[in-house]
Amino acid sequence: MNRANMQAIETRLAEERDVAALARLAGELGYPSTPEQIRERFADSEAAPHQATFVAVIDGNAVVGWIHLSEVRSLDAEPRAEITGLVVDSNHRSSGAGRLLVERGEDWARRRGLAVIGVRSNVIRERAHAFYERLGYAVMKTQKVFRKTLE
């Protein structure tokens, strides 16, 4: 662990000023996005009461990770929280930032009265799978994801 990882990490709600860092980290997650794209998505998310984005910061403002959550409601299951994105800067992994972000997300879900939180993780992300299992998450099923581009 490098010296930067030994700094105190805090979590807070994401803010407009974090957009460039959110975009950079989205790229690390494998979803390259421009700050403009993230700014638009973040504005939509911020306006939606059933979504939240939190960041992990060092030195009070250097963003080293983020988590995005959504409340999911459907006819076939009780309402639940879903971690729709989680990433920690590659230079700050194993620093506790991911755990703090997940704990912040779980707290958000509890405050909303949700008893279950879930996350989907690509089959190739074995390190992420071990991380979630260490935090008490269990594999419930495997599935394929289908998408169709609408014109």
N, C-alpha and C positions, 0 to 999 in steps of 0.2 A: 504494500500500500504506500503510495507516495505521500509527501507532506501535505499536498492539497486535500487528500482524502481524510487527513487527521483533523481538519477544521470542523467547527461545529456546523451541523446541518440543521436547517429549520424548514418547515413547510408552511405555505400560505396559499391563499387563492391566487390563481394566475391573474395577471393584469395586462392591459393593452401594451404596456412597456416591455412585456416579456415576449412579444410576437417573434422577434428575430431569433431568440433562443429556442422558442417552441419549434420554429421552422427548421433550424439546424438539427435539433434532436429528432424531429420527425424523419429527417434524412438518415440519421443513424439507425432508426428503427426499420428503415427500408422503404420509407414512403417519402421520397424527395418532394418537398413543397417549398414554394417561395414564401417570403414573409407576407406578400400581398394575399396569397391564397390562405395562409394561416390567419391573417387579420380578418378576412371575410368569414371563415369558419368559426373563429373565436367569437366574433360578434354575434353570430347566430346562436352559438352555444351559450354565451353569456345571457342572452335574452330568453333562453329556455329554462324554466325553473326545474325541470327534471334532469338537468345535466350540470356537471361541475368539472372544473379543471383546477388542479392544484400543482404547485411547483415546489421542488426542493431547491433551496438556495444556500450558498455559503457567503460569508462576509455580508450578509444582509440583502444582497441583490444579484449575485452571480448564479444564474439558473443552471443547475446540474442535472435536472430531471423533471419529468412531469407525468401526471396521471390524469386521464380523462374518464369520467364515469357517466353512466346514463341509468335512469330508472326505466325498467322494462315492464310494461303491462301488456298482457295478452289474455285471450280467453282460456287458453289451455293450462295456465299455471298462475300461481300466486305472484304478486308483484315482487320484483327482485332488483338488485343493483347489478350492473355489469361493468367491469373494467373494460373499456373499449380501446384504451391505449395506455401503455406504460413504458417509459424509456428513461434510462440513466446514462449520462455521458460516459463513454468508454473509459475515460480517465478517472472516473469516480465510482466505477462498479465495485462491489464488495465493500463499500464505505458505510452502508446502512441507509443510504438515500432511498433505495427501492422499498425497503421494509417500512421506512417512515411514510412514504407515499401511500403504500397499501394500507397502513394503519389509518392514515388520514381519510382514505376512501372508505374504509370500513366504518369509521366514525360517522362520516357523511350519510352512509346507508342506514346506520342505526338511528340517527336523528330523524330520518325520514320514515321510521317505523318499518323498515325492510328487514326481514329475518334471514335473507339469503343474499350472497354476493357471488358472482361468477366471473370467469375470465376465459377467453378462448386464446389458445396459443398454437402457432404453427408447429407442425410435427417436427420441423428441423431445429426448433429452438430448445434443445435439450437442457441448456443451462437455465433457461427460464422455467422449464418444467420443474427442475430440482428446486429452484427458488420458491415457486408457489407451494410445492409439497412441504418444504421446510416451514412455511407459514401456515400450514394446516389445510391447504386446499387439496381436494382429492379429484382424480379423474372420474368423471361421471359417464362419459361416452366419447366415442370418436365419430367423426362425421366428415362429409365432403361439403365444400362450400360451392354453390352454384351462383353465377352472376350472368346477367344479360345486359348489354348496353342498349339503352333505349334511344331511339332516334327522335 
